[in-house]
């Protein structure tokens, strides 16, 4: 087959392009900017566009399909040319659904935890020797790409993102997958540029649950009131499978999962990750994994990239990176590090980088999110706000919204770096949380 990718540089898009290339298909693509690691990975396989930009002449009748990423705009000239020629156009979730039409589809949804739960499931299924396809939103240890499509795997595991499918398709991605096994981990308002009302945001998860295939299963976090309400008021006839935080303990900076008089040492930590384990456990059980096999394999799961990932150690100072950017993720991550290492000073640093986090009317959602931190810093770049065409926000507004005594707010990365250098001392934890990169912060600059 002959595929062309519009916006090939996206995180999932370039991984899908690589997956199709590995299957022997001919893949071409375009984008107006591509950054590493996508740039290097595409270049290494000969898939990197020769020049950045949009070139309608790349669209021709020999193409079997065009796959469009969210980075492209509705008026993209390559998209216009494909429609003019009558070539089949897919969003990437629509394309993946087509590839998984005859497979059992497992879709992991939720405002938080979905990447980690998906990665945990993948880890256990692989260690148990099971064949499966997948889509996950981050690099996972032991897997070369974030997307796998095969001819024979009977199951496909999807990370079910609630963001829009494509510039021309306003449906949330997870509405396209029609799961046989659906999971909702939790609901906390996000993506206010798409869902300006919280009620509208919650409704997307209700719709997702109702799209479970007849006779399928809905696995849900019974500790989340909104999720529980959706599950217990479901009109669709499906099997309801609740889960909750399992018993666990923390001893000498080590977390243990407790089950039937046994303690299983974990490589991850935090109450939210124990919830994620409980969710993954239920899915794996539905996929035929015995409980003992799950427990045996989950202890070796070390986490997905930038999900409470330990990235460096300097003496007795440990640096963690996390993708946390929404209030619920921020709160869970800060609490997890403090619970795991109560004796160590916690320096928590958060970057406001997403559309929601940089919106003045959303800032109040962050109240109390960094409370357990011994030292708290928030950084944002006014240029990023301007690029997103949002009204400016002030350092005072951010300080007021977080309501954290002693919080320090910065808009210049060099001043943030100096403040961190003055604060960091031996035997502390530095937690860096962002969906961005703090304007290219090099951790080595801090030590």
N, C-alpha and C positions, 0 to 999 in steps of 0.2 A: 504494500500500500504506500501511497505518497501523501504525506501530511505536511502542512505548513502551520507554524505557530506564530500568531500575532501577539507580541509581548512575551517572547520566549524566555526572557531573563527572570521572570517571577520565580519565587521559591518552589512552588508546586509545578509551575509550567516547565521549568528547565528539567526538573526531575522526570516529569511525564515524557518530555522529549527524549531524554536519555533512555527511559524504559522502552519506548517504541523503537529507538535506534538499536538497542540490544536485542530486540525481537526480529531485527532484520528489515524493518521498514525504512523507507527513505524519508528523512526529516529535514526540513528547512525552517528558517524562522527570521523574524525581524523584531527590533526593539529600538527605542530611542536612547536608552541607557541600560547598561548591564554592569553590575558590580560583583565582586567576589563574595562567596565562592562560585556563584553561577558562571561568571566570566571564565574562570580557569577551567572549570569542569567541561563547559561547552567547547572551549578551545581545544582541550585535550582529545576530544572525540571528533573534531572537525565540524562541529555544529554551530560555532560562533559566527554570527553574521559578519560579512566582510566589512560592512560599514553600518553605523547606527543611523536609524531613521526608518521611514515607511516608504516602501517601494511597490506601487501597484503592479509593476511589471513582473513581480515575483508570483503574482496570482495568475494561474493559467488553467486551462481546461483539463490538463493531465492530473491535477490534484484530486485525490479522493475525498479529502476533507480539510477544512481550516478550523483550527482550535484557537479560541480567543481568550486571553487572560484579562483580569480586571484592570490592569494598568492601561489597556487601550481605551480610547474614547469611542463614543457612539459614531462620531464622524470620521473615524479612522479610514484613510483612503484605501488601504488594503482590504478592510472589511467591506467597504462599498463596492470594490471591484469583485470580490467573491460573491456578493449578493447579486450583482449585475450578471455574472456568468452562471448563476444558479448552482454554485458549488455548495455542498453540504457544510453548514457552519455549526460548530458546537461551542458551548462554554466547556471548560474542563470538567466540571461535575457532571454535565450532561453526557460528555464523552465517556467518562468512567462508568456511569450507570449503564450505558450501552454495552460496555465491555463486561459488565458483571450481571447482565440480564438473566443468565441461566445459572447463577451462583447463589448460595445463601449469603445475604447481605447483612452485615453487622455494622450498625452506625452508632458512633459515640458522640452524643450531643451534650451541651452544657456551656454555661458562661465561663466556667473554669474547670481545669482538670482533664479536658478531653484529649489533649496531646499526650499527657502522661499515662492516662488509662489506656489509650490506643497503643502506646509504646510498651506498656506492661503486658498487654495481651499478646502483642507480636513476639516479645521476648519469650514468654512461656510457651506459646504454640511452636516457635522455632526449636526451643530446647526439647520439646516433646516430640519433635520429628514430624509435625503436621504440615501439610501443604496448604498455603493460603496466599491470596493476593492482598494488597493493602494500599491505603493512602494515609499518610501521617504528616503533620505540619511541622516537623522538626527532624533533624538528623538523629537517628537512633543507633546506638552502639550495636555492632554486629550486622548492620544493614547498609549496603552501599548507596542505595537511593531511597527517596521518600515515597516512591510509587512503584508498585510491581503489578504487572498485568501478564497473566499466563493463560494458556489455553486449557489447562487441565485442573487447576486448583479449584476445589469445590466451594470455597468460602472466600469472601472479600471483606476485609476490615476497613471501614471508613472512619476517619476523623471527620465528624459532621459539623462543619463551620456554619454559623448562622448568618454570616455576611453574604452580600449579594453574589449571585452566580456569575454575572457578566454585565458589561455596560448596557447590553441590549436585553438583559433578562433580570428583572428586579426580584426574582424569587431567592430566598435564602438557599445557600448551597445544600443544606441538609434536607430540604424539601424535595430534592430531585432523586434521592437514593432509594426511597421506598424500602425500608428495612424489614427483614424477617425477625431480627433481634435489634431493638432500639434501646438506647440507654440515655438517661438524662441525669447529669451529675449535680447540677445546681443552677440556679437562675439569679443573676445580679445584673442590673442594667448596664448596657454597653452599646457602642456604635450609635450614639445619639444623632449622628449625621444621617443615618438611615432610619432609625427608630426613635423619633423625637419624643414619643410618649412611652412611659414604662409599660403601660397596659398593652400597647401594640407590640412591644418587645416580647413580653410574656406570651402573647397570643401566638407568636411564631413557634414556640415550643409546644403549645397545645396542638397546633396544626401538625407539627412533626410527629407527635405521639399518635395522632389520629391516622397518620399515613402508614403506620405499621401494617404489614401485610396480614390479612385475616388468618387467625390461628397462630400468629407470631407471638413474640414476647416483648414486654416493656420492663426493663430493669431500671429502677428509680431510687434515688437517695431519699429515704423516708425521713431523714433529719432536716430536709429542706421543705418548708411549709408550702411554697409555691409549686414545687415539683410533686409533692404528695397530693396536693389538690388536683393537679392535672391527671395524675395516675388514677385517683379514686373516682374521678368524674368522667373517665374515658368512655366514649360511646362505642368505640370499636371493640369487638370481641377478641381480646388478646389475653395472654397469661401475664399477670402482674407479679413481678419479682422484686420485692423491696430489699434494700441493703442499708447498713449503718456502719459507723466506725467500729471496727473490731477492737477487742481488748488488746492493749499494748502497754509497755512500760519503757522507761528510759533509765539506763544505769551506766554511769561513767561515760557519757557522751555516745552511748550506743542504744538504738531503739530495737525493741524486740516485739514481734507479733506473738500474742499468746493464743494458743488453741489446744484444747484438750490436754491440759497439763504439760504442754511443750512450749518452749520459747524459741522462736525462730529469729535469729539476728538479721537485721535488714541493712542494706547499703544505702537506703534512703531514710528520711526522717520527716517528722511533722504530722500533726493530726490530719491535715488535708491529704497527705500521701497515704496514710492508713485508710482513709476513705477511698482513695483511688485504688488501693490494693483490693479493698472489699468489692468495688465495682468490677475490676478486672477479673476477680475470682468468679463472680457470678457469670460473666460472659464466657470465661474459659470452661466453666462447668456445662453451660449450654452447648459449647462446641465439643463436648465429650472428654474433657480433661478431668481425671479424678482429683479429688481434693488433695490427697497426699502428694500427687505429682505437682500440682500448682504450688503448694507450700515449699516443696523441695526446690523448685526452680525460681520462685519469686525472690528468694534471698540473694540471688546473684544479680538482680536487676539494679543497675547503677544510675539510671536516670537518662532522660533525653537531653539533648543539647540545650543549655540555658534554661533548664528547669531545676533550680537549686543545684546548679553544677559547680563543683569545687574546681576552680580554674588555676589557683596558684597558692603556694604557701611560702611565707617569708618568716623564718624563725618559728615563733609560736602564733603568728598571725595568718589566718586563713581567709582567702577571698572567694566568695561565692558570686556567681552570676545567675540572674533569674529574669525571665521574660515578663514578670509581674508588672502590670501597668494599670489595670482596673482596680478599684477600691477593694473588692473581695479578694483578689489575688494578692494584692499588696499586704493586706492584713494577715492572710493565712501564711504568707512567706515569712514575714517578720516574726510572727508568733512561733513559727516552726523552729527558726534558728535560735530564738531565745529559750524555748523549751528544751532543745537538744543540748545547748551549751549555756546553762544558767550562770555559770561562774565566770564566763568570759564577757568582756565588754562588747556590746553590739553596736557597730556603726552602720546605719542603714542609709543608703543613698538611692534616691528615686529620680528618674527623668520623666517629666511630662512631655510626651512625644506624640501620642495618638490624637485624633480629632476630638474624641470625647474628653480626654484629660486636659486639653488645652482650651476647652470651652468654659467660659466664666460661669455659666449656669450649671455646669456639671461638677465644678470644683468642690462644692459643699458635700458631695458624696464621699469625699476623702476624710471626713472628720474622724479622728481617732485611729486611723489606719496604721500609723507608725508609733503608737503609744508604747509598745514594749521596748523600743530601741533606746539605748543609753545616749546615743548621739544620732540626730536625724538631719539629713540634708535633702533638699529638693532642687533640681536643676531644670531649667527650660531655656530654650533659645528663641528669642523674639522673631528671628528670621524664619524659623519653622512655622510659627503662628501666621506670619505674613504669607508664606508659601501655601498654607492651607486656607488662606483668605478668611481668617477669623478675626474678630475684634481683639485688640491687644489686652493682655492681662498684666497686672502689676505684681511685684514681689510681695507687697502688703496683702493683696487679695489671696495669694497662695498661702501665706503665713496664717491668715485669718481662717481660711477654709480647713486646713489640716488640724488646727487647734492642738498643736503639740508644743509644749513648753520647751524653749531653747532651740526650736527648729531654725535652721539656717537655709535661706533661699538664695540661689545664684542664677544669673543669666549669662555669665561668662565662664567658659570651661577652665581658663587659666586660674581664675580666682577660686573655683571649686577645688582644683588640684592642690593649690597652696593651702586651703583650709583643711583638706584631708591630710596632707602631709603634717600639718601642725597638730592634728587630732590623733592619728594612728600611733599606737605604741605596741610594744611586744605583748603577746597574749591577748589578742582581740580578734573579733570576726568582722570582716568588711563585706557587706552585702550590697551588691550593685544590681539595681532593678530597672529594666527598661526594655522597650521593644525597639529602641534605637541603639546608639553607641556613645552617648554623652559627647557628641562632637568629636569622635575619634579618640576617646580617652585610651591611653596606653597605661596599663596597670603598673608597668615598670617605672613610670614617672613618679609613682607615689612612694617608692622605697629607695 
